Amino acid sequence: IHPNGSIDKSFFNGLALAMTGNGSNAGDYSVALQADGKVLTTSTLTDAFWIGRHTANGAKDGTWGNKGSLSLPMTNKKDRSYALMVQTDGRIVLVGSTQTLSNGTDVAIARLCP
């Protein structure tokens, strides 16, 4: 959206962007901007962290990961990614939760190299 409130039609053709994982608890939880203008979103698959990347104009970045997204199973039991950030060195940090062997919940952190 431009400062005057009008839609920025140069980003994803002026439409809302939604690129989520496809699990039962799917939904984008966090967004981060990389230094080159690419947009990262994190979501949840049924049993894995999920991250998607878009180009600066909002199109899915098919050159990254598996056609624009990555699935990161942590323990294969109720893994949920809730937040992400990009470090100054370009590494991507994901934070969420995972189910422990005793069915408790623990913090899970993943870091991806650029």
C-alpha positions in Angstrom: 0.0 0.0 0.0 1.3 3.5 -0.9 1.5 6.2 1.7 -1.7 7.7 0.3 -3.6 4.4 0.9 -3.8 3.3 -2.7 -2.8 -0.3 -3.7 0.7 -0.9 -4.9 0.0 -2.7 -8.2 3.7 -3.4 -8.8 3.6 -6.0 -5.9 1.8 -9.3 -6.8 -0.3 -7.5 -9.3 -2.0 -5.4 -6.6 -3.5 -8.5 -5.0 -3.1 -9.9 -1.5 -0.3 -12.4 -1.2 -1.0 -15.6 0.6 1.5 -18.5 0.5 1.0 -20.9 3.3 2.0 -24.4 4.1 -0.7 -27.0 3.5 -1.1 -28.7 6.8 -4.1 -28.7 9.1 -2.6 -25.8 11.1 -1.5 -23.8 8.0 -1.4 -20.0 8.2 1.4 -17.5 7.7 2.7 -16.4 11.1 5.6 -14.1 10.3 7.1 -12.1 7.5 10.7 -10.8 7.0 12.4 -8.9 4.2 15.8 -9.9 2.9 18.4 -7.3 2.0 17.7 -7.9 -1.8 14.0 -7.1 -1.3 12.8 -10.7 -1.3 10.0 -11.6 1.1 10.1 -14.5 3.4 7.0 -16.0 5.2 6.9 -18.8 7.8 4.0 -21.1 8.3 3.3 -24.6 9.6 2.8 -27.9 7.9 1.3 -30.7 9.9 4.7 -32.0 11.1 7.3 -29.5 10.0 8.4 -25.9 9.9 7.7 -24.3 6.6 9.2 -21.2 4.9 8.4 -19.6 1.6 10.2 -16.9 -0.4 8.8 -14.4 -2.9 10.6 -12.0 -5.2 10.5 -8.2 -4.5 7.4 -7.9 -6.7 5.5 -10.6 -4.8 5.9 -13.6 -7.2 6.8 -17.0 -5.8 10.6 -17.4 -6.1 10.8 -20.7 -7.9 14.7 -20.6 -7.9 14.7 -21.1 -4.1 14.2 -24.3 -2.2 11.5 -26.6 -3.7 9.9 -24.2 -6.2 9.9 -21.3 -3.7 9.5 -23.1 -0.3 11.2 -25.4 2.2 9.8 -27.9 4.6 11.9 -28.5 7.7 10.8 -31.4 9.9 12.3 -30.9 13.4 11.0 -34.1 15.2 8.2 -35.2 12.9 5.7 -34.6 15.7 3.7 -31.4 15.8 6.4 -29.0 14.7 5.2 -25.4 14.5 7.1 -22.4 13.2 5.8 -19.0 14.5 8.5 -16.4 13.8 11.4 -15.7 11.5 14.1 -13.1 11.1 17.0 -12.4 8.8 20.4 -11.9 10.5 22.8 -9.2 9.2 24.8 -11.9 7.5 21.8 -13.1 5.6 21.1 -16.2 7.6 17.5 -17.0 8.2 16.4 -17.9 11.8 13.1 -19.7 12.4 11.6 -20.2 15.9 8.7 -22.3 17.0 7.7 -25.3 19.0 7.9 -29.1 18.7 6.4 -32.0 20.6 8.7 -33.9 22.8 8.8 -37.7 23.1 6.8 -37.5 26.3 4.2 -35.4 24.5 5.3 -32.1 26.1 6.3 -29.0 24.1 9.7 -27.6 23.6 11.3 -24.6 21.8 12.7 -25.4 18.4 15.1 -23.2 16.5 16.5 -23.6 12.9 19.0 -21.4 11.1 19.4 -21.5 7.3 22.5 -20.3 5.5 22.0 -17.9 2.6 
